[in-house]
Amino acid sequence: MTIERFIDNASTGWMQGGGEQSDIVMSTRIRLARNIQGIKFPTMFTKDDAMEVRKRVKEALQEEVHEWIDMNEISALERQVLVEKHIISPDLANKKDIGSVALSEDQKQSILINEEDHLRIQCIYPGLQLERAYEQAELVDHYLESPLKFAFDGEFGYLTSCPSNTGTGMRASVMMHLPALTITRQMERVIPAISRLGIVVRGSYGEGSEAPGNIYQISNQITLGKTEHEILQELKHIVMRLISHERRSRDMLLQQSRIALENKLFRSLGTITYARLLPSSEAAKCLSDVRLGIDLGLIQDVDMSILNELMIFMQPAFLQQYANAELNADERDVFRAKLFRERLHMKK
């Protein structure tokens, strides 16, 4: 697979669906922050230090990486496409001169180089697969630890640029579709409650992002003083409780206002099927409704993997990359509607 195909193709490994609780949990991500012993951390290092990090990581990976992309070899638009596909972070996209990413062929594993830390090992799997994602991240970590010699302290654990990541250096996160809890306004109470338990709720693109389409990222906040197993178990416990609450809320909506719910969901299906103008906020709302309709068995003959792809199709950078043209906001709304109609195999 070429670099261009990584960028031009909307689909990534986690979008193929499957995994436990996949009607509510869209994906699971494990991220391990690591720094190379003897080289200044990114908060203090020079460009020469960054190049040394890049060189050492590339040598350590040898033939184990399918694609290596330096941020200075692709355009700003292409970097944003990788952000929209959850392959790199917005922070790495801004590291034009020093940042790189190493990718597996299925794009489920990536290594971000010279972001906030020297390395961010990232594994993303569909559905709720915390243990499997961690096992894969751990394999990559062990493969690299010997040749690179990561900065580690016997008392504090892995040393990182931000003290909040020191310890295991692990952030485990689960991307969840929670429309019923949002519709019934329960998320307003849920977020503060679970935040008190050391769990963070963010939008689908991480810290500072909103939650369009009722998609939330649930992740651990504390990495110091706990083992990886404890972090995974605590997060899974919270996620399972959220799943239970979401299912009860969906049942309540069906029992108490089925016709109104069906009307809402099928109107959204009609919108993404036939609209000629489709703003991103409306597209996200409609995709959430149609996804809920499929999960409840109300909407048939729409492939969930198509909806996952449309989540990427709808983003501004991907639209322009796909169109091979710079589009203003109005033009993006027109092109977005056209792409949705074509992808759903409906008449224009």
matplotlib code that plots the C-alpha trace (Angstrom):
import matplotlib.pyplot as plt

x = [0.0, 1.4, 1.4, -1.2, -3.5, -3.2, -4.4, -6.9, -8.7, -11.3, -11.3, -9.0, -8.7, -11.0, -13.8, -14.4, -16.6, -16.8, -15.5, -17.5, -20.3, -19.9, -23.4, -22.2, -18.4, -16.9, -13.3, -10.7, -7.3, -4.2, -1.4, 2.0, 4.2, 7.9, 11.1, 14.6, 17.2, 19.9, 18.0, 16.3, 12.5, 10.5, 9.7, 13.4, 15.1, 16.6, 15.9, 19.1, 17.8, 14.5, 16.4, 18.3, 15.1, 13.7, 16.9, 17.0, 13.3, 13.5, 16.6, 15.0, 11.9, 13.8, 11.3, 8.6, 6.8, 4.8, 4.8, 6.9, 5.6, 7.5, 5.3, 7.5, 6.9, 3.1, 1.0, -0.9, -4.1, -2.8, -1.7, -5.2, -6.6, -4.5, -5.9, -9.4, -8.7, -7.4, -4.0, -2.1, -2.9, -3.4, -0.2, 1.8, 0.2, 1.7, 5.2, 5.8, 9.6, 10.3, 7.3, 6.8, 4.4, 5.1, 2.1, 1.1, -0.6, -4.1, -3.5, -4.5, -1.0, 0.9, 3.9, 3.9, 7.5, 8.4, 5.0, 4.7, 7.1, 9.7, 7.3, 3.6, 2.8, -0.9, -3.1, -6.7, -9.2, -12.9, -15.4, -14.4, -11.0, -9.0, -6.9, -6.2, -5.2, -2.9, -1.3, -0.5, 0.9, 3.0, 4.5, 5.5, 6.8, 9.0, 10.3, 11.5, 12.6, 15.9, 17.4, 16.1, 16.5, 13.5, 13.8, 12.7, 12.8, 12.6, 10.3, 8.2, 8.1, 8.4, 9.3, 7.3, 7.2, 3.9, 3.9, 0.3, 1.6, 4.5, 4.2, 2.8, 2.8, -0.5, -3.7, -6.5, -9.5, -12.8, -14.8, -18.5, -21.7, -24.1, -27.2, -29.9, -28.0, -27.5, -31.1, -32.4, -29.8, -28.3, -24.8, -24.9, -24.9, -22.8, -19.7, -19.1, -19.9, -17.3, -14.8, -14.6, -13.5, -10.4, -12.0, -12.0, -14.8, -13.8, -15.0, -14.0, -10.8, -9.5, -8.8, -10.5, -12.8, -16.5, -18.7, -20.4, -22.7, -23.0, -19.5, -17.5, -14.0, -13.7, -10.2, -8.1, -6.7, -4.2, -1.1, 1.1, 0.7, -1.4, -0.5, -1.6, -4.0, -5.6, -6.1, -7.7, -10.0, -11.2, -11.8, -13.7, -15.9, -16.9, -17.4, -19.7, -21.8, -22.2, -23.2, -25.8, -27.2, -27.2, -29.1, -31.7, -32.2, -32.6, -35.3, -37.0, -37.1, -38.6, -41.2, -42.3, -41.9, -41.4, -43.2, -41.4, -38.1, -38.7, -39.7, -36.5, -34.3, -35.9, -35.9, -32.2, -31.8, -33.8, -31.5, -28.2, -29.8, -31.2, -29.8, -28.2, -26.6, -25.2, -23.4, -21.0, -23.0, -26.1, -24.2, -22.9, -26.3, -27.9, -25.2, -25.7, -29.5, -29.1, -26.5, -29.0, -31.7, -29.5, -28.5, -32.2, -33.2, -35.4, -33.3, -32.4, -30.1, -27.6, -24.1, -22.5, -19.1, -20.4, -21.5, -18.0, -16.4, -18.9, -17.6, -14.3, -15.8, -17.7, -14.6, -13.3, -9.8, -10.8, -13.5, -11.0, -8.4, -11.1, -12.2, -8.6, -9.6, -9.8, -13.4, -15.0, -17.7, -20.6, -18.9, -18.0, -21.6, -22.6, -19.8, -20.4, -24.1, -23.0, -20.5, -23.1, -25.6, -23.1, -21.7, -25.2, -25.8, -28.8, -30.0, -29.0]
y = [0.0, 3.4, 6.6, 8.0, 5.0, 5.4, 8.9, 8.6, 5.5, 6.4, 2.9, 2.0, -1.4, -0.5, 0.6, -2.9, -3.5, -6.5, -6.9, -7.1, -4.6, -3.2, -1.7, 0.8, 0.6, 1.7, 1.2, 0.6, 2.4, 1.7, 4.4, 4.0, 7.1, 6.4, 8.4, 7.3, 7.4, 10.0, 12.3, 15.5, 15.2, 17.0, 19.9, 20.8, 19.1, 20.6, 19.7, 17.6, 15.7, 15.1, 13.8, 11.4, 10.1, 9.6, 7.8, 5.4, 4.5, 3.8, 1.6, -0.2, -1.0, -2.5, -4.4, -4.5, -1.4, -1.3, 2.4, 5.3, 8.8, 12.0, 15.0, 17.2, 14.9, 15.4, 18.5, 20.2, 18.8, 15.3, 15.6, 16.7, 13.7, 11.4, 13.3, 12.8, 9.1, 8.9, 7.7, 10.7, 13.4, 17.1, 17.7, 15.5, 17.1, 20.5, 19.0, 19.4, 19.6, 16.8, 14.5, 11.0, 8.1, 4.4, 2.4, -1.3, -2.4, -2.6, 0.8, -0.8, -0.1, 3.2, 4.8, 8.5, 9.9, 13.3, 14.3, 15.2, 12.3, 10.6, 7.7, 7.2, 3.5, 3.3, 0.3, 0.6, -2.3, -2.4, -2.9, -3.4, -5.1, -3.5, -6.6, -7.5, -3.9, -3.8, -7.1, -5.8, -2.5, -4.4, -6.6, -3.5, -1.9, -5.0, -5.2, -1.6, -1.3, -3.3, -1.4, 2.0, 1.8, 3.8, 6.4, 4.5, 5.2, 2.4, 4.5, 6.4, 4.1, 5.4, 9.0, 11.3, 14.9, 15.5, 14.3, 13.0, 10.3, 9.2, 5.7, 3.2, 5.8, 4.2, 5.9, 3.4, 4.8, 3.6, 5.4, 5.0, 5.9, 7.1, 8.6, 7.5, 8.9, 12.2, 12.4, 11.8, 14.4, 11.9, 12.5, 15.9, 14.0, 11.0, 13.1, 14.8, 11.5, 9.4, 12.2, 11.9, 8.3, 9.3, 8.7, 11.5, 12.0, 13.8, 14.2, 11.7, 13.6, 13.8, 16.6, 19.9, 18.3, 18.2, 15.1, 15.4, 12.5, 11.5, 9.9, 10.1, 9.0, 7.5, 7.2, 6.8, 9.9, 8.4, 6.4, 6.7, 4.3, 1.7, -1.2, -1.6, -4.4, -2.2, 0.7, -1.6, -3.2, 0.1, 1.5, -1.6, -1.5, 2.1, 1.3, -1.7, 0.5, 3.1, 0.3, -0.9, 2.7, 3.3, 0.0, 0.9, 4.3, 2.8, 0.4, 3.3, 5.4, 2.4, 1.7, 5.3, 7.1, 4.5, 6.4, 9.6, 7.8, 6.0, 9.3, 10.9, 8.0, 7.6, 11.3, 11.2, 8.3, 10.2, 13.3, 11.5, 9.5, 12.4, 15.7, 18.1, 20.2, 18.5, 20.6, 18.6, 19.1, 17.8, 14.9, 13.9, 14.0, 12.0, 9.4, 9.0, 8.5, 6.0, 4.0, 3.9, 2.7, -0.1, -1.1, -1.2, -3.3, -0.5, 0.3, -2.5, -2.9, -0.2, -1.6, -0.3, -0.2, 2.3, 4.5, 4.2, 5.3, 8.2, 9.5, 10.1, 11.1, 14.0, 15.6, 18.9, 17.7, 14.3, 15.9, 18.2, 15.4, 13.2, 16.1, 17.0, 20.6, 23.3, 23.7, 26.5, 25.7, 25.8, 23.7, 21.1, 20.9, 20.1, 17.6, 16.0, 15.3, 14.0, 11.6, 10.3, 9.6, 7.8, 5.7, 4.7, 3.6, 5.9, 7.8, 11.4]
z = [0.0, -1.0, 1.1, -1.2, -0.6, 3.1, 2.8, 0.0, 1.3, 4.0, 5.6, 8.4, 10.3, 13.2, 10.8, 9.6, 12.7, 15.0, 18.5, 21.7, 22.3, 18.8, 18.7, 21.3, 21.4, 18.1, 18.8, 21.5, 21.6, 23.7, 23.6, 25.3, 25.7, 25.6, 25.5, 24.6, 27.4, 26.9, 24.5, 25.7, 25.8, 23.1, 25.4, 25.5, 22.5, 19.4, 15.8, 15.8, 18.8, 16.9, 13.9, 16.1, 17.6, 14.1, 12.9, 15.9, 15.7, 12.0, 12.5, 15.4, 13.4, 10.5, 8.4, 11.0, 9.7, 6.5, 5.8, 7.2, 6.6, 7.5, 8.1, 6.0, 2.9, 2.8, 2.6, 5.4, 3.9, 3.9, 7.5, 8.4, 6.6, 8.8, 11.9, 10.6, 10.2, 13.9, 12.6, 14.0, 16.5, 15.8, 17.7, 15.4, 12.4, 13.6, 13.9, 10.2, 10.4, 12.9, 13.1, 11.6, 11.8, 11.2, 10.1, 9.9, 6.7, 8.3, 10.1, 13.4, 14.8, 14.5, 16.1, 16.4, 16.5, 18.0, 19.2, 22.9, 23.6, 21.5, 20.7, 21.1, 20.3, 19.3, 18.7, 17.7, 17.4, 16.6, 19.4, 23.1, 22.9, 25.7, 26.5, 22.8, 22.0, 25.1, 24.2, 20.7, 22.0, 24.6, 21.8, 19.9, 23.2, 24.0, 20.4, 20.6, 24.2, 23.9, 21.0, 22.1, 25.9, 27.1, 30.0, 33.1, 36.8, 39.4, 41.6, 39.1, 36.0, 32.4, 32.3, 30.0, 29.0, 30.8, 34.5, 34.0, 31.7, 34.0, 35.4, 32.9, 30.2, 29.1, 27.9, 27.3, 25.6, 24.2, 21.6, 22.3, 20.5, 23.2, 21.5, 23.9, 26.9, 25.0, 23.8, 27.4, 28.7, 31.0, 29.7, 31.5, 34.8, 33.7, 32.7, 36.1, 37.9, 36.1, 36.1, 39.9, 39.4, 37.4, 34.0, 31.3, 28.8, 25.6, 22.0, 19.4, 18.5, 22.0, 24.4, 23.5, 20.8, 20.8, 20.5, 17.2, 16.3, 20.0, 19.9, 23.1, 24.0, 27.5, 28.9, 32.0, 33.6, 36.0, 34.9, 38.0, 41.0, 39.1, 36.9, 33.3, 34.4, 37.1, 34.6, 32.0, 34.6, 36.0, 32.5, 31.4, 34.5, 33.7, 30.1, 30.9, 33.2, 30.4, 28.0, 30.5, 30.9, 27.2, 26.5, 29.2, 27.7, 24.2, 25.5, 27.3, 24.1, 22.2, 24.8, 25.6, 22.2, 19.5, 16.7, 17.4, 17.6, 14.3, 12.7, 13.8, 12.6, 9.2, 8.5, 9.1, 6.7, 4.1, 4.6, 4.0, 1.1, -0.8, 0.4, -2.0, 0.8, 3.9, 6.5, 8.7, 11.9, 10.2, 8.7, 12.1, 13.6, 10.8, 10.9, 14.6, 14.1, 11.3, 13.3, 16.2, 13.8, 12.6, 16.1, 17.1, 14.1, 12.8, 9.7, 7.4, 4.4, 5.4, 6.0, 9.3, 7.7, 5.2, 8.0, 9.6, 6.3, 6.0, 9.3, 7.6, 4.2, 5.9, 7.3, 5.6, 4.8, 3.4, 1.2, -0.4, -0.8, -2.4, -4.7, -5.5, -5.1, -2.5, -1.5, 0.5, 3.2, 0.8, -1.8, 0.8, 1.8, -1.8, -2.3, 1.0, 0.1, -3.3, -1.7, 0.8, -2.0, -4.1, -1.2, -0.2, -3.8, -4.2, -7.3, -7.6]

ax = plt.figure().add_subplot(projection="3d")
ax.plot(x, y, z, "-o")
ax.set_aspect("equal")
plt.show()
